[in-house]
Amino acid sequence: MVIRPYRESDRDAVGDICVRTADAGGDSRHLYPDLELMPTIFAWPYTDLEPSLAFVADDGERAVGYVIGTADTPSFVSRFESEWLPKVSDRYPPVDRPATPTDEMVWLLHHPRRMVVPELADYPAHLHIDLLPEHQRSGHGRALMTAFLGALAFQGVRGVHLGMLTINTAARAFYDRLGFHEIAVPDAGPLTYLGLEVGPNACLEDSAAG
């Protein structure tokens, strides 16, 4: 397995990984029949707007995992609104009252300001990391995270956060092993927010995580 920077040719594979891990780490195809919906919200905005912070795990044939994110969440949200939403709004027009799982996701797409959370101001970067199930628990997640944290440190970023579904206990165990800690955010709903300080020599040493 090779960890390398994202390439435009990885776009479809990244979208597929996103779909197959979007239901609390499991396959989301039974929830969202439009297979471009979840990548349009949670993957492709990052590969398009912040490609320097996108890395993939390549098994020699294709990407089987990725880490993506931004160094500055408020700036990313502004670009999401001005650059990304105009590209996708025709396919996913706004919904006022979400009535289905797809509606709920489209609502999230059109409300990127939800990503700016005051309690997370000391952790301005944020990330998403996903690996296909058959490639988890083999150290590839840790290797992806090390690449991402190194890129953040190079940019002088002081901290990174993520939001995860609280019910995804396997993911929480992974983040705990990497040194992430919980950040209290009122009215977080189904999410738990975790943060990590990023030092000038960012690395992850515990070999037990995957």
Order of alpha helices (4+ residues) and beta strands (2+ residues): beta-alpha-alpha-alpha-beta-beta-alpha-alpha-alpha-beta-alpha-beta-alpha-beta-beta
